Amino acid sequence: MTPERATERDRLRAVAARVLRMEAAALAAMAEDPPEGFARAVRLVLDAPGRVVVSGMGKSGHVARKIAATLASTGTPALFLHPAEASHGDLGMVAGGDVCILLSNSGETRELSDLVQYTRRFGIPVIAVTRVADSTLARQAEVALILPDAPEACTIGMAPTTSTTCALALGDALAVALMEARGFSAEAFHVFHPGGKLGAQFLRVSDVMHVGDALPVVAPDTGMGETLVEMSAKGFGVAAVVEEGRLRGVITDGDLRRNLDGLMGRTAGAVATPDPRIATPEMLLSEALGLMNRHKIGALLVVGEEGRLRGLLHIHDCLRAGVA
């Protein structure tokens, strides 16, 4: 790297460090002294029978969208309403029982005026998120959450940077406080995140296991010739040895190799490994995959109450579900 490029790299990293320090300082100040009305805002949302309508203009609008999305995915029904669209008919999306969270750094955003007037007319509570305590928005709101009066991190001190970071973090704090107040669980989180990595983390063995006729099942007295046919037909490389519905053992490729001498003259019960590694239907898929990885096996039989065979989980099922 040339000296000129190294100097440019160091200069740009210094800019990043300055911005991060300024925004971190504002967040630290807010953490030391959270907005006075925070608890009242949480209670207002908890007591509302309707939804949370979040709105803001410009950069505040982008933050408002994220807050609404976070609330909706963590147990608090919420939506984003664009203030300009609200003035052209979308005010009908706001109903009695709802609560509005309105974001405006200055508290004087002109585009929010129709929405504010509508909430006053129909008695819809407003939570204001603003930097100016004596602004129009703060005065009109039931609860005003005042952001730190910290400088923006940009060179000219005008581009929304520190202020939007603080508003975003405050939205996260509201969402988490509401989650804890509602007792929102990991299982409930999965209901709202069925796709992608988040969904895969909460899948259970019962969600993907093979059941019924797909299972390679033989009785303890089944001859090994018939057992091999069953293993080949079902394609999992294993056979479950089952007696009266209860798992008695498993036959794997390793068991076949260890019993090659006189194999065809034996029964499944004589070849099977008793007490094999198993999964339960309620086990997280990620936990079952960890079990297979630790013991270097490619499939787990799934056993329910009283040792009854319920299904089979193959490592490929975990990979297809996105657990890796």
Salt bridges, closest charged atoms under 4 A:
GLU8 OE2 - ARG11 NH2 3.13
ASP10 OD1 - ARG9 NH2 3.14
ASP47 OD1 - ARG43 NH1 3.11
ASP98 OD2 - ARG51 NH2 3.23
GLU111 OE2 - ARG110 NH2 3.80
GLU142 OE2 - ARG120 NH1 2.92
ASP149 OD1 - ARG131 NH1 3.00
ASP172 OD1 - LYS66 NZ 2.54
GLU187 OE2 - ARG204 NH2 3.16
GLU230 OE2 - LYS234 NZ 2.86
GLU243 OE1 - ARG248 NE 3.43
ASP255 OD1 - ARG258 NH2 2.73
GLU306 OE1 - ARG246 NH2 3.30
GLU306 OE1 - ARG308 NE 3.93
ASP317 OD1 - HIS210 NE2 3.00
ASP317 OD1 - ARG320 NH2 2.56
